[in-house]
Amino acid sequence: MLQKAYETDFGTQYLGKIEEFIDSEAGTNLKEKVQLLLTSPPFPMNNKKKYGNLQGQEYVDWFSSLAEGFSKFLTKNGSIVIELGNSWEHGRPVQSLLSLESFLAFLKNEKADLKLCQEFIVHNPSRLPSPAQWVTVNRIRTIDSFTKVWWMSPSDYPKSDNKKVLRPYSKSMLNLLKRKSYNAGSRPSEHVIGDKSFLKDNGGSIVPNVIEIEQIDDSRERRVPGNVFSIANTRSNDYYMKTCRENNIKPHPARMPLELASFFIEFLTDPGDIVLDPFGGSNTTGFCAERSGRKWISIEAMQEYTEQAMIRFKDPAINSNIRKEIY
């Protein structure tokens, strides 16, 4: 049964399943009001997890069925951003197609009428070696160190502004801006570079769609291409993690990185817009929306994780006013 767990000045957390929320009065009132639906659903793994993931074709059918309900929440220029990890065949060194099949079934749901805006690759160089049997024991596969993030919308032109998520200029670009000269002219690709094309300081460079969630440090050897967008991995040092450790609480096992959520919130919304997470977990999305002045709604099926999520809003850095409902 869907219940309101707690709320802040900016948002509300519900305890229950997303299917219950879609058909509820709260869900009906939210239709065509959400600017960004941002979530990381239970991954389609072949082994059952505590947080209740489905398996095989059952997962594909369930995930596809959500597309229509999700799209009804969106404004005309709203976005859906979904992170999906990889899965492997049980007991075999073979990667499963479940993630791709699930995504394609979701996107192709004709009742949702969604378009794929862009695909993002999120690389975590600190991820533990997996699948462990084939990487560290048999040594016949490489480390599976990335997830995919899919950006969709009912519109070809959803609200977005890459000027709000610029990355710092490289040292070479800063030097170019300082000396105000570079090698202009034609290139082997037949592009012609004007003598003033790169002299305007835009405050940073446009980010690529490959994101590293561990900050690149110039003091260590780089292990990924230099054209990735690097964001700080603060998960082990944030208030939520510290509080969980101090109170012997086992944190949610599949948390979206704070700065990854913040990236898409900044990129695709403005202050005052509504952000929805139908699989809230520890409510990373709601927390990042709150600290950036966006309204938010989060739904989580497990009471344990809903209770944990309140820890985030006790962070003195955001000074949230938490009002409990059922706890």
C-alpha positions in Angstrom: 0.0 0.0 0.0 1.4 3.4 -1.0 2.1 5.7 1.9 3.8 9.1 2.3 6.9 8.5 4.3 8.3 12.0 4.8 8.5 15.3 3.1 10.7 18.4 3.0 10.1 22.0 1.7 11.1 20.8 -1.8 9.9 17.2 -2.0 8.1 14.1 -0.9 9.2 10.5 -0.4 6.6 7.7 -0.8 6.9 4.1 0.4 5.4 1.7 -2.1 5.7 0.4 -5.6 5.8 2.7 -8.6 2.9 0.8 -10.1 0.8 1.9 -7.1 2.0 5.4 -7.5 1.1 5.6 -11.2 -2.5 4.8 -10.4 -2.8 6.8 -7.2 -4.2 10.3 -6.7 -0.7 11.7 -6.2 0.4 10.1 -9.5 -2.7 11.4 -11.4 -2.0 14.9 -10.1 1.6 14.7 -11.3 0.8 14.0 -14.9 2.4 16.4 -17.5 4.3 18.2 -14.6 7.6 16.3 -14.4 10.6 17.9 -16.2 13.0 15.1 -15.5 12.4 11.4 -14.5 15.9 10.3 -13.3 16.4 6.8 -12.0 18.5 3.7 -11.7 16.0 0.7 -11.6 16.8 -2.7 -10.3 19.2 -4.2 -12.8 18.1 -7.3 -14.8 20.6 -9.6 -13.0 20.4 -13.3 -13.3 20.7 -13.8 -9.5 18.0 -12.5 -7.2 19.0 -9.5 -5.0 17.5 -8.2 -1.8 15.9 -5.3 -3.4 13.7 -7.6 -5.6 14.9 -7.5 -9.1 13.0 -9.6 -11.7 14.8 -11.9 -14.1 14.8 -12.8 -17.8 11.9 -12.1 -20.0 9.8 -11.3 -17.0 12.0 -8.3 -16.4 11.9 -7.2 -20.0 8.1 -7.3 -20.0 7.8 -5.4 -16.7 10.3 -2.7 -17.7 8.7 -2.1 -21.0 5.2 -1.8 -19.4 6.5 1.2 -17.3 7.3 3.3 -20.3 3.7 4.5 -20.9 3.2 5.4 -17.2 6.5 7.2 -17.1 5.9 9.3 -20.2 2.5 10.5 -18.9 4.3 12.3 -16.1 6.4 14.4 -18.4 6.0 17.9 -19.6 6.0 18.3 -23.4 9.8 19.0 -23.3 10.6 16.7 -20.4 13.2 14.0 -20.2 13.6 10.4 -18.9 17.2 9.5 -17.9 17.7 5.8 -16.9 21.0 4.1 -15.8 21.2 0.4 -16.7 24.1 -1.8 -15.8 25.3 -5.0 -17.6 24.4 -8.5 -16.7 26.0 -11.9 -17.4 24.6 -15.3 -18.1 24.5 -17.4 -14.9 27.6 -19.6 -14.6 28.9 -18.7 -18.1 31.5 -16.1 -19.3 28.9 -14.7 -21.6 27.4 -11.3 -21.4 23.6 -11.2 -21.3 21.5 -9.2 -23.7 18.9 -8.5 -21.0 19.9 -4.8 -20.5 19.8 -4.0 -24.2 16.5 -6.0 -24.7 14.9 -4.2 -21.7 16.0 -0.8 -22.9 14.8 -1.4 -26.5 11.5 -2.7 -25.3 11.0 0.3 -23.1 12.0 2.8 -25.9 9.8 1.0 -28.5 6.7 1.0 -26.4 4.4 2.7 -28.9 2.1 4.1 -26.2 5.0 6.0 -24.7 6.2 7.6 -28.0 9.7 8.3 -26.7 12.8 9.3 -28.8 16.4 8.5 -27.9 18.2 11.8 -27.4 21.6 10.4 -26.5 23.5 7.5 -24.9 26.1 8.1 -22.1 28.8 5.8 -20.9 29.6 6.0 -17.2 33.0 4.6 -16.3 34.1 3.7 -12.8 37.8 2.8 -12.7 37.6 1.9 -9.0 34.9 -0.7 -9.5 35.7 -4.1 -8.0 36.7 -6.7 -10.7 33.6 -8.3 -12.0 32.3 -10.8 -13.0 34.8 -12.1 -10.5 34.9 -15.8 -11.6 35.9 -14.9 -15.2 38.1 -11.9 -14.3 40.1 -12.8 -11.2 39.8 -16.6 -11.1 39.8 -17.9 -14.6 41.4 -14.7 -16.0 39.5 -14.9 -19.3 37.6 -11.6 -19.3 38.4 -7.9 -18.5 36.8 -5.9 -15.8 33.2 -4.8 -16.4 33.6 -1.2 -15.3 30.9 0.9 -16.9 27.1 1.4 -17.1 25.0 3.0 -19.7 22.7 6.0 -19.2 19.9 6.5 -21.7 18.4 9.9 -22.2 14.9 9.9 -23.8 12.1 12.4 -24.4 8.7 12.6 -26.1 10.2 15.7 -27.9 13.0 16.0 -30.4 14.0 19.2 -28.5 13.7 18.5 -24.7 14.7 21.3 -22.3 18.5 21.1 -22.1 21.5 23.5 -21.9 25.1 22.2 -22.1 26.4 25.6 -21.0 25.3 24.7 -17.5 27.5 21.6 -17.3 30.7 22.8 -18.9 34.0 21.1 -17.9 37.1 23.0 -17.0 39.4 23.9 -20.0 42.5 21.8 -20.5 45.9 23.4 -19.8 46.5 23.6 -23.6 43.2 25.4 -24.1 44.0 27.8 -21.3 47.4 28.5 -22.9 45.7 29.0 -26.3 43.3 31.6 -24.9 46.2 33.3 -23.2 48.4 33.6 -26.3 45.4 34.2 -28.6 46.8 32.2 -31.5 46.8 28.7 -32.9 47.3 26.8 -36.2 44.3 27.8 -38.2 43.4 26.7 -41.8 42.3 23.5 -43.5 42.6 20.0 -41.9 43.0 16.6 -43.6 39.3 16.1 -42.7 38.5 19.0 -45.0 37.3 21.1 -42.1 38.5 24.7 -42.3 39.4 26.3 -38.9 39.1 30.1 -38.8 41.8 32.2 -37.2 39.4 33.3 -34.4 37.2 30.1 -34.1 38.7 29.1 -30.7 39.6 32.5 -29.2 36.3 33.0 -27.3 36.4 32.1 -23.7 33.1 30.3 -23.0 33.9 29.4 -19.4 34.7 25.8 -20.2 34.5 23.1 -22.8 31.4 21.2 -23.8 31.3 17.8 -22.1 31.4 14.5 -24.0 29.0 11.7 -23.4 31.7 9.5 -21.7 31.7 10.2 -18.0 34.2 9.0 -15.4 32.9 9.1 -11.8 36.4 9.1 -10.2 38.2 12.5 -10.4 41.2 12.3 -12.8 44.3 13.3 -10.8 47.3 14.7 -12.7 49.6 13.0 -10.2 48.6 9.5 -11.4 48.8 7.9 -14.7 45.6 8.2 -16.7 43.9 4.9 -17.4 41.2 6.2 -19.7 41.1 8.5 -22.8 41.7 12.1 -22.0 38.4 13.2 -23.6 36.2 11.9 -20.8 34.3 14.2 -18.5 35.6 13.5 -15.0 33.4 14.1 -11.9 34.4 13.6 -8.3 33.5 10.4 -6.6 32.3 11.6 -3.2 30.3 8.5 -2.2 32.6 7.3 0.5 33.0 10.7 2.2 29.5 12.2 2.0 27.3 12.8 5.1 25.0 9.8 4.3 27.9 7.3 4.2 29.6 8.7 7.3 26.3 8.5 9.2 25.7 4.9 8.0 29.1 3.9 9.2 28.7 5.5 12.6 25.4 3.8 13.2 26.3 0.4 11.7 23.8 0.8 8.9 24.4 -1.2 5.7 23.8 1.4 3.0 21.8 0.7 -0.2 24.0 -1.5 -2.4 23.3 0.2 -5.8 23.5 4.0 -5.2 23.7 6.4 -8.1 26.8 8.7 -7.6 25.7 12.1 -6.3 27.5 14.1 -9.0 26.1 11.9 -11.8 22.6 12.7 -10.6 23.5 16.4 -10.2 24.9 16.5 -13.7 21.6 15.5 -15.3 19.6 17.7 -13.0 21.6 20.7 -13.9 21.7 19.8 -17.6 18.0 19.1 -18.1 16.1 21.3 -15.5 15.9 24.7 -14.0 15.2 25.7 -10.3 11.6 25.1 -9.5 11.2 22.2 -12.0 9.9 18.8 -10.7 12.3 15.8 -10.7 10.9 12.3 -10.2 12.7 9.1 -9.2 10.4 6.0 -9.3 13.1 3.7 -7.8 14.3 6.0 -5.1 16.7 3.7 -3.1 18.6 5.9 -0.8 17.1 8.9 -2.6 20.2 10.3 -4.3 18.0 12.0 -6.8 15.8 13.7 -4.3 18.8 14.9 -2.3 20.6 16.3 -5.4 17.4 18.0 -6.5 16.8 19.5 -3.1 20.3 21.0 -2.8 19.9 22.6 -6.3 16.5 24.1 -5.7 14.4 21.7 -7.7 11.2 20.1 -6.5 11.3 16.3 -6.2 9.2 13.2 -5.7 10.7 9.8 -4.9 9.1 6.3 -4.6 10.8 3.4 -2.9 9.3 -0.1 -2.3 11.5 -1.1 0.7 10.9 0.5 4.1 14.6 -0.1 5.1 15.9 2.1 2.3 13.2 4.7 2.8 14.2 5.1 6.4 17.9 5.4 5.3 17.1 8.1 2.8 16.0 10.5 5.6 19.7 10.5 6.7 20.6 12.5 3.5 18.3 15.4 4.5 19.8 15.7 7.9 23.0 16.8 6.2 23.7 20.3 7.7 25.0 21.4 4.4 21.5 21.6 2.9 19.5 22.5 6.1 16.4 20.6 5.1 13.2 20.8 7.1 12.1 17.1 7.3 8.5 16.4 8.2 7.8 12.7 9.0 4.6 11.0 8.1 4.6 7.3 8.9 7.9 7.1 10.8 
